[in-house]
Amino acid sequence: MNRERGSFSTRRFLVGKAGPFPRLVFREEVMGQIDQFARTKPNGEHGGFLIGRKRNLKSLEEYEILVERFVPIPQRDEASRLVISAEHWDTVSQALEKAGGNEKIVGWVHTHPGFGVFLSSFDKDQHERFFPEPWQVAYVIDTHSQNRAAYHMVNHEWHQLEGYYILRQLAEDEIGVTGLSDYSSIRWSRVAVLLVILALLISGGVYGYHWVKEAVFQPYAAEVPLDDVEEAPPVVVSSSVTAPAQPPSSTTTQPEPPVIYGEYVVKKGESLWTIAYKLWGDSNLYYALAEANNISEPSKIREGMILRVPPKPKE
């Protein structure tokens, strides 16, 4: 993939936690394509090929897998399992050879609707047949719970990657997030600034103290008031006539409390993944923001956009 130099920069952020090599990196637009594909296939098992490159780092043992494209595999809508055929593999491999680049099939995506994120014995057999290299990964998505996991095989032993990275391209004048693992350093920078403000507000006495305390320890409480949901008042029945006794099986249904939405203004360099981590501490919950705002392509949000923020999804 040819990209203009000097016009754009890239930033990556971590989903999960950093672990031993290999390092798995998705381009943000590819992750958006995978998520959109998974949403359109809620039933049955589906998936596709991951196309990209293996890039060596300091040594042959240290490398990263860069995923640059996603190619869906044709499958019946409610198929009970994803079956990869030699024809599927040959079609994609021949297309890559004709393109003449250095892209390879670096793995595959597999959806599990409500089954959890694991590989069955059938899945493992397919992986060994078509993806035998340790730099070829299996990325599994439970389309109901939105849980995800990535696996690879080394000497016939299976290993789950502890995390992976999302690579985002930014214009030069945008401020990017270098990694969610760096979030703590950003937060401590904020603390340092607020300590300076505290010195200026010391003449304000108690007010200055409480303002800084809330800004440091609850930085998002005022921005997204998700917990201010009032309980519905009890239903009171008033009548001058004695009501007949209710049968034991009947119950009075309380009305559901209304869902209270907060608001969030998108800042430069942010995506739904970084915002979900910022609000709830879990990047995988970005789908709740996408659904609440009818966003079909999570990677395409702009600065200044006002998002509706639902309560944190229940795990």
Sequence and secondary structure as in RCSB ss.txt:
>XXXX:A:sequence
MNRERGSFSTRRFLVGKAGPFPRLVFREEVMGQIDQFARTKPNGEHGGFLIGRKRNLKSLEEYEILVERFVPIPQ
RDEASRLVISAEHWDTVSQALEKAGGNEKIVGWVHTHPGFGVFLSSFDKDQHERFFPEPWQVAYVIDTHSQNRAA
YHMVNHEWHQLEGYYILRQLAEDEIGVTGLSDYSSIRWSRVAVLLVILALLISGGVYGYHWVKEAVFQPYAAEVP
LDDVEEAPPVVVSSSVTAPAQPPSSTTTQPEPPVIYGEYVVKKGESLWTIAYKLWGDSNLYYALAEANNISEPSK
IREGMILRVPPKPKE
>XXXX:A:secstr
    TTTEEEEEEEEE   SS EEEEEHHHHHHHHHHHHH  SS  EEEEEEEEEE SSTT EEEEEEEEEE   
 TT SS    HHHHHHHHHHHHHHTSS EEEEEEEE TTT S   HHHHHHHHHH  STT EEEEE TTT  EEE
EEEETTEEEE SEEEEEEEEETTS     GGGHHHHHHHHHHHHHHHHHHHGGGTHHHHHHHHHHHH TTTTT  
 S            SS      TT            EEEE  TT  HHHHHHHHHS GGGHHHHHHHTT S TT 
  TT EEEE      
